[in-house]
Amino acid sequence: MAATTLKLPDHLKARIAPLAEAAGKTPHAWMVEALETQAELAELRRSFIRDALDSAAEVDQGGPLYAMEDVHAYIRARAAGRAAERPKPVKGE
């Protein structure tokens, strides 16, 4: 583990203390958990953007396109626990 110093504004330190206590944690443990959560969210966001850019490039290179309505119907059926046939590609316009 590496030690670091984190200087907090007084108002933020005052907000964290009761939140940590309510969670049954020390302020230090609460802050470490908060930083880890934010790092994970940032990594997920970066991955999502990378996947979106890759998908856009694939479409730009003539990759398959799907009708929004077909995709939504498929996702709704799967979310409801029903079997659903995957959408078929459509011709680009």
N, C-alpha and C positions, 0 to 999 in steps of 0.2 A: 504494500500500500504506500502511496505517496501522500505526504502532508502538504497542505496548501492553506493559504490564508484567504478568507473571504470577508471583505468588509461590507457590512450591511447597513443601510440607512436605519436609523432608530425606529422609524415607523414600520418598516418591514420586519425587523427583529421582533417588535411588539406583536405583530400579526401572527408570526410563526409560532411563538411560544404557546399560546393557547391551542392552536391547531395540533401541534405536536403532542401536547398533553392529552388532548381529546383522543388522539390516535394511540395513546399509550407508548409514545416514543420520546426519545430525547430530541431537542431541536436539531442536533447534529444528524441523527439517524433520519429524521423527517426530511431534512434538506438533501441528504445523500439520495434518498428515495426519489425526491422530487427531481433532482438533477438526472438521475438514471431514467426516469419516466420521460423527461423532455428529450434526452438523447435518443431514446428509442423512437419517440414520435418524429423527431427530425430525420432519423434514418429511414423510417417508413415513408415519410413525405418524399425524401430524395429518391427512394426506390420507385414510388408511385409515379413521380415525374419522369424518371428515366424510362419506365415501362410505357408511359404515354407517348413520349418522344419516339421510342422505338416503334410503337404501333403506328404512329403518324408517318414515320419513314417507310414502314412496310406498305401502307396504303398508297403513299406517293409513288412507290415502285411497282404499283399494280397489284398489291395484295388484295385478299378478299374483303368485300364489304357485306354488311348485314343490315337488314331493315330494323330500325329501332323498335318497331312494334313487335317484331318476332323475338328480338332479344329480351324485351321487357316481359313478354308473355312467358318465355322460357324461365327467366329468373323468378317471376312470381310463382310459377308452378313449382319450381324446385324449392323455393323458400317455404311453400305450403306443404312440402313433403310429398308432392305428387311426381310421378314419372313424367318426363317431358322429352320430346324429341329436340335435338339440338337444331338451332336455326340453320337454314341453308343460305349460302352466299347468294347475293343478288348482283346483277350487272351494274357497274358504276355508270354514272351519268356524266 
